Amino acid sequence: MTHTTETHTTLSPGGSDGVEPYKPRSPEFRAAMDALRGLRHDLITDAFAYRPLPPTSADRGLARVLSGRLREYAVWTPHALITAAGLLAMLIGADNSGRGATTNVLVGVLALAPVLLTMVRPVMAFWLSLVATAITYALASTQWEEWPWLAGSFACHLVVLTVVALRTRPRTAAWMWLLTLVYGLVWQGAFGSDVWHYRHSNTLELLFVSALFLLVVSVWHIRKDAQQSVTAQQTVTAHERSRRTLLEERTTIARELHDVVAHHMSVVAIQAEAAPYRVENPPPELEKAFATIRENAVAALTEMRRVLGVVRAEDYEAPDAPQPTLADLDALLDNVREAGLSVDKTVTGAVRELPQGVELSAYRIVQEALSNTLRHAPGASARVEIGYVLGGLGLRVVNGPLPHPALVKPSPGAGHGITGMRERVSMLNGEMTAEATDEGGYEVTVFLPVPLGGEGAA
């Protein structure tokens, strides 16, 4: 027999069940809770955090202008400055002839210890400074001294606030300043005749001076963060620009390769189709072989266009003229001569026809090298050397220094011309060097290997 258990639910007046309806919190409440969580994290949870102050970089600040052993010591400049500030607070606190020597020593140590602690546990140093202030006042106060911040405690707490703000962040500095205000109000309420009567309390003076220091530190933090953001953005932008330029160069090479290979594959397909008509009564086997050659050529051409077609822009149009080769180099040299560049050409070895990919890459490399000469060394002379050697092609483009550096200023470029040349050389398994000459010019040397069987291929 089946038993059914009935569940009774008490509905609230709003028509819901017994669960209390969700009440959205106001923005003010959420802001207050976030602030309290920030206070707990910055000054309570991290109170015992061990954060030793690292030495500065040898390439920054004072260490950058020094050398030798002084440069090694200069990296500890922040530690020396903090120690000096602590010793100054110690001297200020201990300089009172109206107290005994032992009391002066204790007051000085209580002023020094929190400052030194900022180099290893900065948040704990803030709390220690507040505790040391109370102990110092209990040990050494007189009716003529302002309270609760005696001279040494005043200097100590001011240094601690500044150093901790430098080592943490502006939010932590704001919390420390507010807690210092509360600390002063507690003292005033416990020992003053009126909470808002500050005739004998120097809390306002400490708050005013520390606010100025913390404001300067906060501005420094904001400026530093802005510089880091700009540097990071510039680095990303330069990387993206370099990557984009490299991709554009590879795209250009892929397009040119597509045009070169497409031309040859089209010629193969046409010749294979026309070959049977050049022979009277060709055997069926020959016709079938030529048909297979044509089908394979067309299939390879279609597949290549499908793969390489993705690198073409939507508005890209295939050039009507054939791709340039080394035979067109004289026209290029005439063009750069008209632009004001004095250039000579030297050819060694037996001139022969090379694979079109090699011819095209060689032409583009010479073109880019001469363009760099026009851009970076206007008015200088250049020399193009082409060497047909066994198993490859050698290129050398060298330009002289600027004739009048003070009068002629080079034009800045994108700086990716050398990258494009290396891409072309790497594509052909060649070798390339690009470096400055002893005379102050620049030299680009390239060797493009060509298999013996590939020379003269059409």
C-alpha positions as CSV (number, residue, x, y, z in Angstrom):
1,M,0.0,0.0,0.0
2,T,1.4,3.4,-0.9
3,H,1.5,6.2,1.6
4,T,1.4,9.7,0.4
5,T,3.0,12.4,2.5
6,E,1.5,15.9,2.2
7,T,3.8,18.9,2.7
8,H,2.3,22.1,3.8
9,T,4.1,25.3,2.9
10,T,3.5,28.5,4.7
11,L,3.1,31.4,2.2
12,S,4.3,34.8,3.0
13,P,2.0,37.7,2.6
14,G,3.6,38.5,-0.7
15,G,2.4,35.2,-2.1
16,S,5.7,33.3,-1.9
17,D,6.6,30.3,0.2
18,G,8.2,30.3,3.6
19,V,11.6,31.4,2.1
20,E,12.3,35.0,2.7
21,P,12.2,36.9,-0.6
22,Y,15.6,38.2,-1.9
23,K,16.1,41.9,-1.3
24,P,18.6,43.5,-3.6
25,R,21.3,45.4,-1.8
26,S,21.7,49.1,-2.5
27,P,24.9,50.4,-4.3
28,E,25.9,52.2,-1.2
29,F,25.7,49.0,0.9
30,R,27.8,47.1,-1.6
31,A,30.4,49.9,-1.8
32,A,30.7,49.9,2.0
33,M,31.1,46.1,2.1
34,D,33.7,46.2,-0.6
35,A,35.5,48.9,1.3
36,L,35.5,46.8,4.5
37,R,36.8,43.8,2.6
38,G,39.6,45.9,1.2
39,L,40.5,47.1,4.6
40,R,40.5,43.6,6.0
41,H,42.7,42.4,3.1
42,D,45.2,45.3,3.1
43,L,45.8,45.9,6.8
44,I,44.6,42.8,8.6
45,T,45.1,39.7,6.4
46,D,48.4,41.0,5.1
47,A,49.6,42.4,8.4
48,F,52.3,39.7,8.8
49,A,53.1,39.3,5.1
50,Y,56.9,39.0,4.5
51,R,57.8,41.4,1.7
52,P,61.5,42.1,1.7
53,L,62.5,45.3,-0.2
54,P,64.5,44.1,-3.2
55,P,67.6,46.0,-4.5
56,T,67.0,48.3,-7.4
57,S,68.1,47.5,-11.0
58,A,71.6,48.4,-11.9
59,D,70.3,50.2,-15.0
60,R,68.1,52.6,-13.2
61,G,68.5,55.5,-10.8
62,L,71.8,56.4,-9.3
63,A,73.4,53.0,-10.2
64,R,73.1,53.9,-13.9
65,V,75.6,56.8,-13.7
66,L,78.1,55.0,-11.5
67,S,80.6,52.2,-12.3
68,G,82.6,49.6,-10.5
69,R,82.0,48.8,-6.9
70,L,80.0,52.0,-6.4
71,R,77.5,50.7,-8.9
72,E,77.1,47.5,-6.9
73,Y,76.5,49.5,-3.7
74,A,74.1,51.9,-5.4
75,V,71.4,49.2,-5.9
76,W,70.9,49.4,-2.1
77,T,70.1,53.1,-2.2
78,P,66.4,52.7,-1.0
79,H,67.5,50.7,2.0
80,A,70.1,53.3,2.9
81,L,67.5,56.1,2.6
82,I,65.0,54.3,4.8
83,T,67.7,53.6,7.4
84,A,68.8,57.2,7.4
85,A,65.1,58.3,7.8
86,G,64.8,55.9,10.8
87,L,68.0,57.2,12.4
88,L,66.7,60.8,12.0
89,A,63.5,59.9,13.7
90,M,65.5,58.2,16.4
91,L,67.6,61.3,17.0
92,I,64.5,63.5,17.1
93,G,62.8,61.3,19.6
94,A,65.9,60.9,21.9
95,D,66.8,64.5,21.9
96,N,65.2,65.6,25.1
97,S,67.4,66.7,28.0
98,G,64.4,66.7,30.4
99,R,64.3,62.9,30.4
100,G,66.7,60.3,31.6
101,A,69.2,58.7,29.3
102,T,67.5,55.3,29.5
103,T,64.2,56.8,28.6
104,N,65.7,58.6,25.6
105,V,67.3,55.4,24.3
106,L,63.9,53.6,24.6
107,V,62.1,56.4,22.9
108,G,64.7,56.4,20.1
109,V,64.5,52.7,19.6
110,L,60.7,52.9,19.5
111,A,61.0,55.5,16.7
112,L,63.6,53.5,14.8
113,A,62.1,50.0,14.9
114,P,58.9,50.6,12.8
115,V,60.9,52.5,10.1
116,L,63.3,49.6,9.7
117,L,60.5,47.1,9.8
118,T,59.0,48.7,6.6
119,M,61.8,47.0,4.6
120,V,60.6,43.5,5.4
121,R,57.0,43.7,6.8
122,P,55.5,47.0,5.7
123,V,51.9,46.6,7.0
124,M,53.1,45.3,10.3
125,A,55.3,48.4,10.5
126,F,52.2,50.6,10.4
127,W,50.6,48.8,13.4
128,L,53.9,48.8,15.3
129,S,54.1,52.5,14.8
130,L,50.7,53.0,16.4
131,V,51.7,50.8,19.3
132,A,55.1,52.5,19.7
133,T,53.3,55.9,19.8
134,A,51.2,54.8,22.8
135,I,54.2,53.3,24.6
136,T,56.4,56.3,23.9
137,Y,53.7,58.7,25.3
138,A,53.3,56.6,28.4
139,L,57.1,56.5,29.0
140,A,58.2,60.0,28.1
141,S,55.3,62.5,27.9
142,T,55.4,65.7,29.9
143,Q,52.8,68.4,30.4
144,W,54.6,70.7,28.0
145,E,54.7,68.2,25.1
146,E,52.0,67.9,22.5
147,W,50.1,64.6,22.4
148,P,49.6,61.8,21.4
149,W,52.4,62.2,18.8
150,L,55.7,63.1,20.5
151,A,58.4,64.4,18.3
152,G,60.0,61.0,17.6
153,S,56.6,59.3,17.1
154,F,55.5,62.1,14.8
155,A,58.6,61.7,12.5
156,C,58.4,57.9,12.8
157,H,54.8,57.6,11.8
158,L,55.2,60.1,8.9
159,V,58.1,58.0,7.5
160,V,56.2,54.8,8.0
161,L,53.1,56.1,6.2
162,T,55.2,57.3,3.3
163,V,57.3,54.2,2.9
164,V,54.4,51.8,3.2
165,A,52.4,53.8,0.7
166,L,55.4,53.6,-1.7
167,R,55.6,49.8,-1.2
168,T,51.9,49.0,-1.5
169,R,49.2,50.9,-3.3
170,P,47.1,54.1,-2.9
171,R,44.2,52.2,-1.4
172,T,46.3,50.9,1.4
173,A,47.7,54.4,2.0
174,A,44.2,55.8,2.2
175,W,43.2,53.1,4.8
176,M,46.3,53.9,6.9
177,W,45.5,57.6,6.8
178,L,41.9,57.0,8.0
179,L,43.0,54.7,10.7
180,T,45.5,57.3,11.9
181,L,42.6,59.8,12.1
182,V,40.5,57.3,14.1
183,Y,43.5,56.6,16.3
184,G,43.8,60.3,17.1
185,L,40.1,60.7,17.8
186,V,40.3,57.8,20.2
187,W,43.1,59.5,22.1
188,Q,41.2,62.8,22.1
189,G,38.0,61.1,23.4
190,A,39.9,59.2,26.1
191,F,42.1,62.1,27.4
192,G,40.7,65.3,25.9
193,S,37.9,67.4,27.3
194,D,36.1,67.5,24.0
195,V,36.4,65.1,21.0
196,W,36.5,68.0,18.6
197,H,38.8,70.2,20.7
198,Y,42.3,69.9,19.4
199,R,44.1,72.6,21.3
200,H,46.5,70.2,22.9
201,S,46.5,67.4,20.2
202,N,48.8,67.4,17.2
203,T,46.8,64.8,15.3
204,L,45.6,67.4,12.8
205,E,49.1,68.5,12.0
206,L,50.2,64.9,11.4
207,L,47.1,64.2,9.2
208,F,47.8,67.4,7.2
209,V,51.5,66.7,6.6
210,S,50.9,63.0,5.9
211,A,48.1,63.8,3.5
212,L,50.5,65.9,1.4
213,F,53.1,63.1,1.4
214,L,50.5,60.5,0.5
215,L,49.1,62.6,-2.2
216,V,52.6,62.9,-3.8
217,V,53.0,59.1,-3.5
218,S,49.6,58.4,-5.0
219,V,50.4,60.7,-8.0
220,W,53.7,58.8,-8.4
221,H,51.9,55.5,-8.3
222,I,49.4,56.7,-10.9
223,R,52.1,58.0,-13.2
224,K,54.1,54.8,-12.8
225,D,51.0,52.7,-13.7
226,A,50.3,54.9,-16.6
227,Q,53.9,54.5,-17.9
228,Q,53.7,50.8,-17.5
229,S,50.4,50.6,-19.4
230,V,51.8,52.8,-22.2
231,T,54.9,50.7,-22.4
232,A,52.9,47.5,-22.5
233,Q,50.6,48.9,-25.1
234,Q,53.5,50.1,-27.2
235,T,55.1,46.6,-26.9
236,V,51.9,44.9,-28.0
237,T,51.4,47.4,-30.8
238,A,55.0,46.9,-32.1
239,H,54.6,43.2,-31.9
240,E,51.3,43.3,-33.7
241,R,52.7,45.7,-36.3
242,S,55.7,43.4,-36.9
243,R,53.4,40.3,-37.1
244,R,51.0,42.0,-39.5
245,T,53.9,43.2,-41.7
246,L,55.4,39.7,-41.7
247,L,52.0,38.2,-42.6
248,E,51.5,40.8,-45.4
249,E,55.0,39.9,-46.8
250,R,54.2,36.2,-46.7
251,T,50.8,36.9,-48.3
252,T,52.6,38.8,-51.1
253,I,55.0,35.9,-51.6
254,A,52.2,33.4,-51.6
255,R,50.4,35.5,-54.3
256,E,53.5,35.7,-56.4
257,L,54.1,31.9,-56.1
258,H,50.5,31.3,-57.0
259,D,50.8,33.4,-60.2
260,V,54.1,31.7,-61.1
261,V,52.9,28.1,-60.5
262,A,49.5,28.8,-62.0
263,H,51.2,30.0,-65.2
264,H,53.3,26.8,-65.5
265,M,50.4,24.5,-64.6
266,S,48.2,26.2,-67.2
267,V,50.9,25.7,-69.8
268,V,51.2,22.1,-69.0
269,A,47.4,21.6,-69.2
270,I,47.2,23.4,-72.6
271,Q,50.2,21.5,-74.1
272,A,48.8,18.2,-72.8
273,E,45.5,18.9,-74.5
274,A,47.0,20.0,-77.8
275,A,49.7,17.3,-78.0
276,P,47.5,14.6,-79.5
277,Y,46.5,16.9,-82.4
278,R,50.2,17.4,-83.3
279,V,50.6,13.7,-84.1
280,E,48.9,12.0,-87.0
281,N,46.8,9.0,-85.9
282,P,48.1,8.9,-82.3
283,P,47.7,5.6,-80.5
284,P,44.9,5.4,-77.9
285,E,47.5,4.9,-75.1
286,L,49.2,8.2,-76.0
287,E,45.9,10.0,-76.1
288,K,45.0,8.5,-72.7
289,A,48.3,9.5,-71.2
290,F,48.0,13.1,-72.4
291,A,44.4,13.2,-71.1
292,T,45.6,12.0,-67.7
293,I,48.4,14.6,-67.7
294,R,45.9,17.4,-68.4
295,E,43.4,16.1,-65.8
296,N,46.2,16.0,-63.1
297,A,47.4,19.5,-64.1
298,V,43.9,21.0,-63.9
299,A,43.2,19.2,-60.6
300,A,46.5,20.5,-59.2
301,L,45.8,24.0,-60.4
302,T,42.3,23.9,-58.9
303,E,43.6,22.6,-55.5
304,M,46.4,25.2,-55.4
305,R,44.0,28.0,-56.1
306,R,41.7,26.7,-53.4
307,V,44.5,26.6,-50.8
308,L,46.3,29.8,-51.8
309,G,43.2,31.7,-52.7
310,V,42.6,32.5,-49.0
311,V,45.6,34.8,-49.0
312,R,44.2,37.0,-51.7
313,A,42.3,40.1,-50.6
314,E,38.8,40.5,-51.9
315,D,39.8,43.4,-54.2
316,Y,43.0,41.7,-55.3
317,E,43.4,41.4,-59.1
318,A,45.9,39.2,-60.7
319,P,48.5,41.3,-62.7
320,D,48.1,41.3,-66.4
321,A,51.9,41.6,-67.0
322,P,54.2,38.7,-66.2
323,Q,56.1,38.6,-63.0
324,P,59.5,40.4,-63.2
325,T,62.8,38.6,-63.6
326,L,66.5,39.5,-63.6
327,A,66.1,40.4,-67.3
328,D,64.0,43.3,-66.1
329,L,66.7,44.5,-63.7
330,D,68.0,47.2,-66.0
331,A,64.6,48.9,-66.1
332,L,64.6,48.9,-62.2
333,L,68.1,50.4,-62.1
334,D,67.0,53.1,-64.5
335,N,64.1,53.9,-62.3
336,V,66.2,54.3,-59.2
337,R,68.7,56.4,-61.1
338,E,65.9,58.8,-62.0
339,A,65.1,59.0,-58.2
340,G,68.7,60.3,-57.6
341,L,70.6,57.1,-56.7
342,S,73.9,56.4,-58.4
343,V,74.0,52.6,-59.0
344,D,76.2,50.3,-61.0
345,K,75.6,46.7,-61.9
346,T,78.1,44.0,-62.3
347,V,77.3,40.5,-63.7
348,T,79.8,37.6,-63.4
349,G,79.5,34.0,-64.6
350,A,77.5,32.6,-67.5
351,V,74.1,34.3,-67.7
352,R,71.4,31.6,-67.9
353,E,67.7,31.3,-67.3
354,L,66.8,30.2,-63.8
355,P,63.5,28.9,-62.4
356,Q,61.0,31.7,-62.3
357,G,60.6,31.6,-58.5
358,V,64.4,32.2,-58.1
359,E,64.3,35.0,-60.8
360,L,61.3,36.7,-59.1
361,S,62.8,36.5,-55.6
362,A,66.2,37.8,-56.8
363,Y,64.5,40.7,-58.5
364,R,62.4,41.6,-55.4
365,I,65.5,41.3,-53.1
366,V,67.5,43.8,-55.3
367,Q,64.4,46.0,-55.5
368,E,64.0,46.1,-51.7
369,A,67.7,46.6,-51.0
370,L,67.8,49.6,-53.4
371,S,64.6,51.0,-51.8
372,N,66.3,50.8,-48.4
373,T,69.3,52.7,-49.8
374,L,67.0,55.4,-51.2
375,R,65.3,55.6,-47.8
376,H,68.1,55.4,-45.3
377,A,71.1,56.7,-47.3
378,P,69.8,59.3,-49.8
379,G,72.5,60.6,-52.0
380,A,74.8,57.6,-51.5
381,S,76.1,55.4,-54.3
382,A,75.1,51.8,-54.6
383,R,76.5,48.7,-56.4
384,V,74.6,45.6,-57.5
385,E,76.6,42.4,-58.1
386,I,75.0,39.3,-59.7
387,G,77.0,36.1,-59.8
388,Y,75.9,33.1,-61.8
389,V,77.8,30.2,-60.1
390,L,77.5,26.5,-60.3
391,G,74.5,25.4,-58.3
392,G,73.0,28.8,-57.6
393,L,72.8,32.6,-57.9
394,G,74.8,35.1,-55.8
395,L,73.5,38.6,-55.1
396,R,75.3,41.5,-53.4
397,V,73.9,45.0,-53.0
398,V,76.1,47.4,-51.2
399,N,75.8,51.2,-50.7
400,G,78.2,53.8,-49.4
401,P,77.7,56.1,-46.4
402,L,75.8,59.3,-46.4
403,P,77.8,62.0,-48.3
404,H,76.6,64.8,-46.0
405,P,75.1,63.4,-42.8
406,A,74.5,66.9,-41.4
407,L,72.6,68.1,-44.5
408,V,70.8,64.9,-45.6
409,K,68.5,63.2,-43.2
410,P,67.4,59.6,-43.8
411,S,63.7,58.8,-44.1
412,P,62.4,56.5,-41.4
413,G,60.9,53.3,-42.6
414,A,58.8,50.5,-41.1
415,G,62.0,48.4,-40.5
416,H,60.6,45.2,-42.1
417,G,62.3,45.2,-45.4
418,I,65.1,43.0,-44.2
419,T,62.5,40.7,-42.8
420,G,60.8,40.4,-46.1
421,M,64.1,39.6,-47.9
422,R,64.9,36.9,-45.3
423,E,61.4,35.4,-45.9
424,R,62.1,35.0,-49.6
425,V,65.6,33.6,-49.0
426,S,64.3,31.2,-46.4
427,M,61.6,30.0,-48.8
428,L,64.2,29.0,-51.3
429,N,66.6,27.5,-48.7
430,G,69.1,30.2,-49.3
431,E,71.5,32.1,-47.2
432,M,71.5,35.9,-46.4
433,T,73.6,38.4,-44.4
434,A,72.7,42.0,-43.9
435,E,75.1,44.2,-42.0
436,A,76.9,47.6,-41.9
437,T,80.2,48.0,-43.7
438,D,83.4,49.3,-42.3
439,E,83.0,52.4,-44.5
440,G,79.7,53.3,-42.9
441,G,77.4,51.9,-45.6
442,Y,75.3,48.8,-45.7
443,E,75.6,45.5,-47.5
444,V,73.2,42.7,-48.3
445,T,74.6,39.4,-49.5
446,V,72.4,36.5,-50.7
447,F,72.9,33.1,-52.2
448,L,70.0,31.3,-53.7
449,P,70.7,27.6,-54.5
450,V,69.4,26.1,-57.7
451,P,69.6,22.4,-58.4
452,L,71.4,21.6,-61.6
453,G,68.3,19.9,-63.0
454,G,66.2,22.9,-62.2
455,E,68.2,25.4,-64.2
456,G,66.6,26.5,-67.4
457,A,63.2,25.1,-66.4
458,A,60.5,27.1,-68.0
